[in-house]
């Protein structure tokens, strides 16, 4: 039965599907580069192009859902995602694979953008950050667990199997959304007949909200910290430290599993502690974890074990920060512009991630120092954004 307050597991499933496609093939990157006889940096384009396409497609998907509804846009996105995944699996050249990843990303972005928007449509009060915490946990766990699965698929079936698996997940979520999701977008008053003007007005309204901008910076820095490790981790752990490709996912899980712990702690604190105050606390813990990672490198502890404590701290910090930043960001904008706000939030997050993956693919990784430095910079920038744009107005959470 279709519901205007869909179960959180359905929204989490849509989010998981898109995040799964981001990292399930990371253990296959060295094998993929060998298969197509290209440099690792060229193979890394399959990740960077995905992130850029994901970012820009959100700018269409979000505002479109404000106009025509969340349900039809989400269904269409899942169809494109499934088709793009099949094209990836069948790609005969690296150029075809990169192009197919672009198509895959354009469809995958719908799960994240519209999942957040539907949470905002259907939940309010302390329930909104709590639900966003579950969503953020799914966003963290899926790309962390996906390399574990991808490593096993690589060993037993080859790198193409990761994309076949993503296609199957997309079809399963499509069927669930078709039967269970009713329209949740609020009815909007008639808008300007000029489509371009109406489209730009949505972003203009959102960007006028000072708090939204500050919280978007905080959420972007949290996700960027995650992506710094996702991009540099395979090189450091597999090539430098000699970790088997199928074991790489356990290190992403050290971060993501503790992200879930931090998110659950955050959920328990809703109604007791102002949710806005949990954001700088999380950024601070994240930064401490980054400093710990840099310290282990300077001390010469270039071993997988030396990464565990820093990754745990980074996960806790992100779990306290990201759900509260995203929920408060969407609450701060008008209800009929939530799709545009969610799209802009996701766009900025993904552009930052794409730029970081491009940079990190060509940065030396003889030790974990550069990864720690990158994560630490995101923590400090996030704290600065919160201080200047969120704390100073002193508006209640």
C-alpha positions in Angstrom: 0.0 0.0 0.0 1.4 3.4 -1.0 2.0 5.8 1.9 2.7 9.6 2.1 4.8 8.7 5.1 6.9 5.9 3.6 8.9 3.5 5.9 12.4 4.7 6.5 13.8 1.4 5.2 12.4 2.2 1.8 14.1 5.6 1.7 17.3 4.1 3.0 17.1 1.4 0.2 17.0 4.1 -2.4 20.0 5.8 -0.8 21.9 2.6 -0.4 21.5 1.7 -4.1 23.1 4.9 -5.3 25.9 4.8 -2.7 26.6 1.2 -3.5 27.4 2.1 -7.1 29.9 4.7 -5.8 32.4 2.3 -4.2 31.5 -1.4 -4.9 34.1 -1.5 -7.6 36.9 0.2 -5.6 38.8 -3.0 -4.9 38.6 -3.7 -8.7 40.4 -0.5 -9.6 43.9 -2.0 -10.0 42.4 -5.0 -11.9 40.4 -2.6 -14.0 43.5 -0.6 -14.9 45.3 -3.8 -15.9 42.3 -5.0 -17.9 42.2 -1.9 -20.1 46.0 -1.4 -19.9 45.7 2.2 -18.5 47.3 4.1 -15.7 45.7 4.1 -12.3 45.0 7.8 -12.6 43.0 7.1 -15.8 41.1 4.3 -14.1 40.3 6.8 -11.3 38.3 8.8 -13.8 35.6 6.2 -13.5 35.1 7.5 -9.9 35.7 11.2 -10.6 33.3 11.3 -13.6 30.7 9.5 -11.6 30.9 12.1 -8.8 30.8 15.1 -11.3 27.8 13.6 -13.1 26.1 12.8 -9.9 26.6 16.3 -8.7 25.2 18.1 -11.8 22.3 15.7 -12.3 21.0 16.6 -8.9 20.5 20.2 -10.0 17.9 18.9 -12.4 16.4 16.1 -10.3 15.7 18.2 -7.2 13.9 21.2 -8.7 12.0 18.9 -11.1 10.6 17.0 -8.1 9.4 20.3 -6.6 7.4 20.8 -9.8 6.1 17.4 -10.9 6.5 15.4 -7.7 9.0 13.1 -5.9 7.5 9.8 -7.0 7.7 10.0 -10.8 11.2 11.5 -10.7 12.5 8.8 -8.3 11.0 6.1 -10.5 12.6 7.6 -13.6 15.9 8.0 -11.9 16.0 4.3 -10.9 15.3 3.2 -14.5 18.2 5.3 -15.7 20.4 3.9 -12.9 19.7 0.3 -13.8 20.3 0.9 -17.5 23.6 2.7 -16.8 24.8 -0.1 -14.6 24.1 -2.7 -17.4 26.1 -0.5 -19.8 29.0 -0.4 -17.3 29.0 -4.2 -17.1 29.1 -4.6 -20.8 31.8 -1.8 -21.5 34.5 -3.0 -24.0 36.8 0.0 -23.4 37.8 2.4 -20.7 36.1 5.2 -22.6 32.9 3.3 -22.8 33.0 2.5 -19.1 33.6 6.2 -18.2 30.6 7.2 -20.4 28.5 4.5 -18.8 29.4 5.6 -15.3 28.1 9.1 -16.3 24.7 7.6 -17.2 24.7 5.5 -14.1 25.4 8.5 -11.9 22.6 10.6 -13.5 20.1 7.9 -12.4 21.7 7.1 -9.1 21.5 10.7 -7.8 17.7 10.5 -7.5 17.9 8.1 -4.5 19.9 10.5 -2.4 18.3 13.8 -3.4 14.7 12.6 -3.2 15.3 10.4 -0.1 16.3 13.5 1.8 13.5 15.6 0.4 10.9 12.9 1.3 12.2 12.8 4.8 11.7 16.6 5.0 8.2 16.3 3.4 6.9 13.5 5.7 8.6 14.2 9.1 9.0 17.1 11.4 10.3 18.1 14.9 12.9 15.7 16.5 11.7 13.0 14.2 13.3 14.7 11.2 17.0 14.7 12.4 16.4 11.2 13.8 15.2 9.9 10.4 18.0 11.9 8.7 20.4 10.0 11.0 19.2 6.7 9.7 19.6 8.0 6.1 23.1 9.3 6.8 24.0 6.0 8.4 22.8 4.2 5.2 24.9 6.7 3.1 27.9 5.8 5.2 27.5 2.1 5.6 26.6 1.4 2.0 29.8 2.7 0.4 31.8 1.2 3.3 30.3 -2.3 3.0 30.2 -2.2 -0.8 34.0 -2.7 -1.1 33.8 -5.8 1.0 31.1 -7.2 -1.3 33.0 -5.9 -4.3 36.2 -7.6 -3.3 34.4 -10.9 -3.1 32.7 -10.4 -6.4 36.1 -9.5 -7.9 37.8 -12.7 -6.7 35.0 -15.0 -7.8 33.4 -13.4 -10.8 35.7 -10.5 -12.1 35.3 -6.8 -11.9 32.2 -6.6 -14.2 30.1 -8.5 -11.7 30.0 -5.4 -9.4 28.0 -3.5 -12.0 25.7 -6.4 -12.6 25.0 -6.5 -8.9 24.3 -2.7 -8.9 21.8 -3.2 -11.7 19.9 -5.9 -9.8 19.7 -3.7 -6.7 18.4 -0.8 -8.8 15.6 -3.0 -10.2 14.7 -4.3 -6.7 14.4 -0.8 -5.3 12.4 0.3 -8.3 9.8 -2.3 -7.7 9.6 -1.4 -4.0 9.1 2.3 -4.7 6.4 1.6 -7.3 4.3 -0.3 -4.8 5.0 1.5 -1.6 5.7 5.2 -2.2 2.9 7.7 -2.6 3.5 11.4 -3.6 4.8 13.4 -0.6 5.7 16.8 -2.2 3.5 19.6 -0.9 1.1 21.2 -3.4 2.8 24.4 -4.6 1.0 27.6 -5.6 1.3 28.5 -9.3 4.7 29.7 -10.2 6.2 31.8 -13.0 5.5 30.6 -16.5 9.1 31.1 -17.4 10.6 27.7 -16.6 14.2 29.0 -16.4 13.3 31.8 -14.1 11.4 29.5 -11.8 14.3 27.0 -11.8 16.8 29.7 -10.8 14.4 31.2 -8.3 14.4 27.9 -6.4 18.1 28.2 -5.8 18.0 31.9 -5.2 15.5 31.4 -2.4 17.6 28.7 -0.8 20.9 30.6 -1.0 19.3 33.6 0.8 19.1 31.4 3.9 22.3 32.2 5.8 21.8 29.2 8.1 21.3 26.8 5.1 24.7 27.9 3.6 26.6 27.4 6.8 25.0 24.0 7.4 25.7 23.0 3.8 29.4 23.8 4.3 29.4 21.7 7.5 27.7 18.7 5.7 30.0 19.1 2.7 33.1 19.0 4.8 31.9 15.9 6.6 31.2 14.0 3.3 34.5 15.3 1.8 36.4 13.9 4.7 34.9 10.5 4.0 35.8 10.8 0.3 39.4 11.8 1.0 39.9 8.3 2.5 37.8 6.5 -0.1 39.9 8.0 -2.9 43.4 7.6 -1.3 42.7 4.5 0.8 43.0 1.9 -2.0 46.4 3.2 -3.1 47.7 3.4 0.5 46.4 0.1 1.8 46.5 -2.1 -1.3 49.6 -0.8 -3.1 51.7 0.6 -0.2 50.8 -1.5 2.8 50.1 -4.7 0.9 46.5 -5.3 2.1 44.6 -7.8 -0.1 42.0 -6.1 -2.3 39.2 -8.2 -0.8 40.1 -7.0 2.7 40.1 -3.3 1.9 36.5 -2.9 2.8 37.2 -3.7 6.5 39.1 -0.4 6.8 36.2 1.6 5.3 34.0 -0.2 7.7 36.1 1.0 10.6 35.1 4.5 9.6 31.5 3.8 8.6 30.6 1.5 11.4 31.7 4.2 13.9 29.8 6.7 11.9 26.7 4.7 12.7 27.6 4.7 16.4 28.0 8.4 16.3 24.7 8.8 14.4 22.8 6.6 16.9 24.3 8.6 19.8 23.1 11.7 18.0 19.6 10.3 17.7 19.4 9.5 21.4 20.4 13.1 22.2 17.6 14.6 20.1 15.3 16.7 22.4 18.0 16.7 25.1 20.8 18.6 23.4 20.4 21.3 20.7 21.1 19.5 17.5 23.0 22.4 16.1 25.6 22.1 19.0 26.4 18.5 18.0 27.8 19.7 14.6 30.9 21.5 15.9 31.5 18.7 18.4 31.5 16.2 15.6 33.8 18.4 13.5 36.2 18.7 16.4 36.4 14.9 16.9 36.9 14.4 13.2 39.8 16.8 13.2 41.4 15.1 16.2 41.2 11.8 14.3 42.9 13.5 11.3 45.7 14.8 13.6 46.1 11.3 15.0 46.5 9.9 11.5 49.2 12.5 10.6 51.0 11.7 13.9 51.2 8.0 13.2 52.8 8.8 9.8 55.3 11.2 11.4 56.2 8.5 13.9 56.9 6.0 11.1 53.9 3.7 11.9 53.0 3.0 8.3 51.0 -0.1 9.0 47.3 -1.0 8.6 46.9 -1.2 12.4 48.0 2.4 12.8 44.9 3.5 10.9 42.4 2.0 13.2 42.1 4.6 16.0 42.1 7.6 13.6 39.4 6.0 11.5 37.3 5.3 14.6 37.5 8.9 15.7 36.7 10.2 12.2 33.7 7.9 12.1 32.4 9.1 15.4 32.9 12.7 14.5 31.1 12.4 11.1 28.2 10.5 12.8 27.5 13.4 15.2 27.9 16.0 12.5 26.4 15.0 9.2 22.8 14.0 10.1 22.3 17.1 12.2 23.8 19.4 9.5 21.7 17.9 6.7 18.4 17.8 8.7 18.8 21.4 10.0 19.8 22.6 6.5 16.6 21.3 4.9 14.4 22.5 7.8 15.8 26.0 7.3 14.3 26.5 3.8 10.6 26.8 2.6 8.8 23.5 2.2 8.1 24.1 -1.5 11.9 24.5 -2.2 13.1 21.4 -0.3 13.9 19.6 -3.6 16.1 22.5 -4.8 17.8 22.7 -1.3 18.5 18.9 -1.3 19.8 19.1 -4.8 22.1 22.1 -4.1 23.4 20.4 -0.9 24.1 17.2 -2.8 25.7 19.1 -5.7 28.2 20.9 -3.5 29.0 17.7 -1.7 29.7 15.8 -4.9 31.7 18.5 -6.6 33.9 18.7 -3.6 34.3 14.9 -3.6 35.0 14.8 -7.3 37.7 17.5 -7.1 39.3 15.7 -4.1 39.4 12.3 -5.9 41.0 13.9 -8.9 43.6 15.6 -6.7 44.2 12.6 -4.5 44.7 10.2 -7.4 47.9 12.1 -8.2 49.1 12.9 -4.7 51.9 10.6 -3.3 50.7 8.1 -0.7 53.9 6.6 0.7 52.3 7.2 4.1 48.9 8.1 5.5 50.1 11.7 6.2 48.4 13.3 3.2 45.1 11.6 3.8 45.2 12.8 7.4 46.0 16.3 6.2 43.1 16.3 3.8 40.7 15.1 6.4 41.9 17.7 8.9 41.5 20.5 6.5 37.8 19.6 5.9 37.2 19.5 9.6 38.7 23.0 10.1 36.7 24.4 7.2 33.5 22.9 8.5 34.1 24.4 11.9 34.7 27.8 10.3 31.5 27.6 8.3 29.4 26.7 11.3 31.0 29.4 13.4 30.5 32.3 10.9 27.1 31.4 9.4 25.2 29.3 11.9 26.3 30.1 15.4 26.5 33.8 15.1 22.8 34.4 14.3 22.0 32.5 17.5 18.7 31.1 16.2 17.3 28.2 18.1 17.6 24.7 16.5 
